[in-house]
């Protein structure tokens, strides 16, 4: 996805991103082969889909591998827009585009104009490891979670006289924590009420918000049911068979260490990830208990965030939040000794503000974030499920008449936005997110149009030489020998 600096006001100049100058790209480009050679000596190797993700990331945004050419119809000014890697693991650019596209699709085409509450379920560490690469188990745990929430909504609906209420939800399976660690948890946007059929039409009944006691009881129910599911599947014994460790021992070790906040490879293997900040006691209790939040046996449930029916802008912000990429490239910096500091968005309760990695340690953390290919990370349930009978009548794309069952008359329905196609172009996304029109010519203000797509190497090289850009694709640095002493710069 092309990059434009955003300062809160519409930008006047388009500045394509330069991935070869980004610290994250340079780190992978210069240290991946060293990491692979070191692990190969120890008998380890990466799964093909992880290796492919890392190598495609380095080529992301390189015009030498192909681009789209756009030209102004008025003054003839043109530019090259490089292709992206379309990675699903950690690429900030592709993750940013997917975030904006997912949020736009959910708001414009899926989520109805009703109150929506975010329910977040965090899981115990052993379960995070099991779910990271077991899609079936992840689906089963998600099913347990939503059945508990949907059951609570139906019971609450019956108390106010609505029988056969039908809830709905969209869930984003998020694989990461704030410190680039593997932390699989579930973000569900649940309709804060239920639909019912009256007179052949779908009506929505908003329900009273949950209380702290409700959240505590739901968390206990979910913990009990998931633990029962784990026992039924024979996974309760942590020393039992581990398919990931048997098939991919390196990836298994990296995932285990990432979940526990440890380093899996290199000279610091088994040590804790280094942290800096104004440290306090690690076990210091929180001064202010979280609202609508409960924890039982390692399961944590939160339900404090709710978006009103009319606030579509805030809803889109929430959708971007739950589908954001795991790494913010602008928060990564290089220290004088060659290590890398990643700034946390919010300091932790113990005062930690940054986590510190060597280049190869950062690569191993990135490895754990790559999901298995062809596994969906966004799921639809209830009336929003693909084959739900009421879905065509309630989703935003249908522009339905929003019938609300309540004592006071419902406000007038707002004008629906234009119905977009299945996918939005990168130009549409940039304009929507940054209020920036990338197809506006910087020379004369005219309109730029796509005139060609260049992928043939000789044509690409000829064009790039003509505009003074190197036609050479990014190359990986060769593997380096092991460090000679702890003072050697390569002792990382």
N, C-alpha and C positions, 0 to 999 in steps of 0.2 A: 504494500500500500504506500503510495507516495506520501512524503512527510511535509507538513507545513507547520511552522512554529505558531503556537496559539497563545495569545496574550490576553484573551478575554474579549477582544474586539476583532472585527473582520480584518483579515490580513490583506495587504495590498500587493505582496510579492510572493510568488510561489518559489519555494526553495526545495528541490528534490533532496531526499536524504542521501548521504554518502556512507553506505555500509562499511566500505573499506577503512573509513576513519573512525568507526565506532569501536569502543573498547571491547564490547562483548564479541563482535565479529573477530577482532584481532586476537583475542584470547583463544578462541576456538581454532582459528587459522594457524596460530603459532604453536599451540600446545597439544592439539588432538593427537597427532602422530606420536608424540612423546608419550602421552598417556597410553595409547594403544600398544606401543612397543613394550612399555614397562609391564603392562598386564599380560601381554603375550608371553613374556619370559616366565611369568608365574602360572601360565596355563589358562588364563582368562581371555574371553572374547566377548564382543558386544553382539546382541541380537541384530539381525539384519535391519529391522525396522528402526532401531535406535541409531545405528551407524548411518543409515540413509538420512535420517532427520538431521543429524549433526552436519553431514556434508552438504545437504541441500541448504541449510541455514547460511553457510558461508557464501553460497552463490546467490542468495536472495538480494535482489536489487542491483545486481551487476549487469550493466548494459552489454557487456561483452558476450553474454549468453542469450541475447535477444531482447527485443523491446518493441513497444508500439510507438509509431511516429505520428505526432499531431502537428498540424500547421494552421496558422491564422488565415482565414479566408480573405482578410482585408490587406494586411501588410506582408504576408508570406513568411512571418517568423515561425520557426518550428523547433521542436524539442523531442527528445527520446524519453519515453517512460519505460523503465526496465520492468521485467517480469518479477513476480514474487515467488517465494518457495512454497507458499501455501502450507507451511508446517503447522501442526496441531499441538506441538509440545511447548515450546518456549520462545519462538520468534516474536519479538515485540511488535514488529510491523504487521506481520500476518495475523497475530493475535489481536492487534488493535483493529484491523479491518473486520475480522470475524466478530469482535465485540460489537462494533457499530452496526454491522449487518444483522446480527442476531437481535440486538435491541430494537432496531427499526422494524424487523419482521414481527417480533412479538407485539409491539405496540400498535402497529398499523394493521396487522392481519390476524392476530390470535387473541390477545387478552381483551376481554370485553370491558366496556366502560362501567365497571362496578368496583367497589372497594376491594383491594388486594393486600393480603398480609404475607410477609416473608417469614417462613419457618425454616430455621437452620438447625440441622442435626449434625453434631460432631461425634466421632466414634472413638472407642478405645484404641490404643496404638496397635495391639495385635490384629484387630479387625481391619484397621486401615491397610495393613500389609496384605491381608488376605484379599481385600476388595480391589487393590491397586491393579491387578492383572487377572482377576476372575470376574468377568462381566456378568455371568449368570448369578453368582453370589451377590454381586452389587445390586442387580435387579431385584433379587429376593429381599434384600435388606431395605431397599427403597420401597418395595411393595408393603412390607411390614410397617414402615414409617407412615406412609400415606394412608393405609387402611386405618391406622389408629387415629390420625387427624380427621379423616373423612367420617369415621364412626362418631367421633366427638361432635362434629358439625351436624350430623344427622340427628343425634340425640338432642342437641341444642335447638334444632329446628322443630322437632316434635314438641318441645316445651312451649314453643310460641304458636303452636297450632298448624305447622306445615309438615305434612306427611310426605313420604317418598321424596325427600329433598335430594338433589343431585349436586355434589360438590365438583370442583375442577381444580387442576393444578398444572403448572409447568415447572419442571425441576432441572436445574443445572448441576451436574456432577463436577465439583471443583476438586482438583487434584493437589493443590499446593497451599502452603502457608505463606506468611509474610516474609519469611527468611529463606525463600527458595527451597523450602523443605517439602518432602512428600507428606501431604496431610489431606487425604481424601475425605471430603465431607459433602453434605447435600444442602443445596439452597433451593427451597420450593416456594414458588409464588402461588399461593393458594387463594382462591376466591373467598373473600371474607363474608360468606353466606352460602346459600344454596339456590339452585334453580328448581323450578317445578312447572309442570304443565297445567295450565288453566285455560279452558276454552280453545284448545288446539294451539295455543301459543306458549312460548317459554317466558316465564316470569322469574325475576330474581328477588330473593328475600334476604336483605342484609341481616346479620345476626349480631348480638352484643359481643364486645371484645372478650377475649379470655382473661381470666384472673390469674394471679400468681399460683393459686392452688390448682387451677386447671392445668397450667403448664407443668407443674410438679407431678401431677397424677399422670399426665400424658407421657412425660419422660420416663417415669417408672414403668408404665405399660410397655413402651417401646423397648426399654432395656430388657424387661422380662421376656418379651416375645422374640427379640433377636437372639438372646442367649439360648432360648429354647430351640430356635432354628439352627444355631450353630451346633448344638448337641445332637440334634436329629441328623445333621449332615456329617457327623463324625469329625468336626473340626475343633472341638473344645480342647483337645490335647495339643498344646503348642509344640510338643516333641513328635507329633505324628507326621505323616507324609507331607512333603512340601513340593508340589509340582514345579513351582518356579525355581526353587533351589536346585532341583534335579536337572531341569532343562537348561537354565541360564544362571549358573552360580554367581557370576560377576554381577549381573543385574539384581539378583536376589540380595547379595551383600550390600550393594549400593542403596537399594530401597530400604532395607532394614536400618542401615546407618542414618539415612536421611530422615526417617521417621523419629529416630531416637536423638537426633541432633548431634550425631557423631560423624567422624571421617572414616570412610571405608577403605581407602587405598592410599598408597604412598607411605612415606616415613612416619606420618602421623596417624596411621590406621588405628582405629580404636579410641582415639582421643576425641575430646569434645570440640565442636565448632567454636572457634574463637569469637568472643563478643566483647564489645567496648561500650562504655556509657557510664553514667553515674550509678554505679552498682549499689544495691541494697540487698538485704537478705533475700535469698531465693524463695524462702517459704513465708515471706511477709504476707499477711492476709490482706485482701482488698478492703479498703476503707468504706467503699460504697457498694453494696450488693447490686448486681445488675437487675434491671426491671424485666419482668416476664422472661426469666431465665432460670433453668433448673439443671442440676447435674446429679446423675444416679449411676454408680458403677462404671464411671468413665464415659457415659453417654451425656452429652450436653445438648439441651434444646433451648432455642431462643425464638421469641415471637413478638418482639417489641416494635418492629418496623411495619407500618401500615400506610398505604397510599390511598387517598380519597379517590372516589370514582372519576372526578373531573380533572384531576391533576395528571395529565398525560406526560407532561415534561418531566415531572418527578419520577413517574413510572419508568420512563425511558432511561433516566439516570440510574435507577435501581437495576434495570435489566443490564445496563453496561457494567455495573459493579459486579454482578454475579457471573458475567461471562468475560471478565477482563483477563488479559494475559498474565502469566505468573511473574514475569520479570519486567521491571520498568528500567530501560537502559539508562535513563538520565540519573538514576539513583546509584549507579555503579561507578566507582572511581578507583584510580590506581594509587597505591601508596609508594613512597620513595623506595622501599625495599622490593618492589615488584608484586607484592600481594594486592588483593582486591578487596575493597570495602563496599558493602552493600548497605545503604541506609534504609532503615525500616520506615514505613509510612507513619507509624505511631510507635512511640517507645513502649517497651514492655513494662510489666508491673515491677520487674527487678531493676529497671533503669536502663536496660540495654537499648542503644540507639543504632548500632551497626553490628553486622556480622562480618567476619574477616575470612577470606578464602585464599589459598594459593590458586594459581590458574588451573592446575589439574583438579583441585578440590571443587572448584566451580563447575568444571566439566562433568564431574561425577554427579553433582547435584542436578545439573540439567538433564542428565540421562534418566534420572528417576521420574522426571515430569512427563516423559513421552508416553502417551496412551497407546494401547494396541491399535493397529489400523482396523478400520471398518467397525469400530465400536462407538455407538452414539453416546455423547456426553450430555445431551439434552433430551428429556423425556416428557411425554404428555399423558395426563391421567384424567379420569372422570369425564365430565362433559367436554373437555378439551382434547381427549384422546382421538386418534385418527378416525376410528370407526364408531365413535359415540353418536347415537341417534340425534341428540340435540346439538351437536357441534355446528352444523351448518346454520343453525338459528341463533347462536350466541356469540360466535367469534367476531372479532372486529371487522374482518374482511367482508363479512356478509352485510355489514351496515344494518344490523337488525334494529327493530324498534325495541328499545330497552324498557321493558315493563318491570316496574319495581313494586313489590307488595309492601306497603307501609301505610301508616296512619295519615301522614300528610301527603299532599300531591307531589309527584315526582317532578323535579325541575325539567325544563325543556331540554331535549336532546341536543348536544352540540353538533356543529357541522362536522361530518367525518372528513378526514384527510383524503387526498386522492389515493386511489388504490394502486400501489406499486406493483411491478411484476414480481416474479418469484425471487429474483436477485436484484440488488441495486449495484450500479456501476461504482467504480472507485471515485469518480467525479461527484456523483450524487452523495456518497458517504462523506467525502471531505466537506462538501457544502453543508451537509446536515450537522456534522459534528463541530466543524471549525468555523462555520459561516464563511467559508472561503470557496470562491468559484475558480477551480483549477483550470477551467477551459476559457477563462478570460485572458486574452493576450496581454502580457506585461508591457508590450511595446506601444500598442495603439488602443487597447481596450476592446478589440473585436473578439469574435468567437473563433475558437480553435476546434478543428475537427480531425478525427482519425483518418489518416490517408494510407497507412500501410502498417503491416506487421512483419518485422524482419526477424527471421530465425536462422537463415542460411549463413554459416560462419563468414564466408568471404564478403557477402553483402554487408553484414554487420560490421566487420573490420573496416571496410572501405568507408562506410558512413561515419564511424567513430573517429577515424583518422582525419576525415574532412572537417570535423568540428573540434579537433584538438583533444580528443579523449582517448586514453589508452585502450586498445582492443584486446588486451590480455585479460583472461579471466582470473579470478583470485586463485592463488595456489597455497597449498598447505606447506608449512615449514617442515623439513625433514626431522625425524626423531633425533633428539639430543641425547648424548651419553649421560649416565647417572652423575650426580654431583660428587665432587671429590672430597668435600669437607662441609661441615655445617655452615661455614662462612661463605661458601660458594653461592653466587646468585641463583644457581640452578637448584639449590637445596630447598625445593618448594614442594 
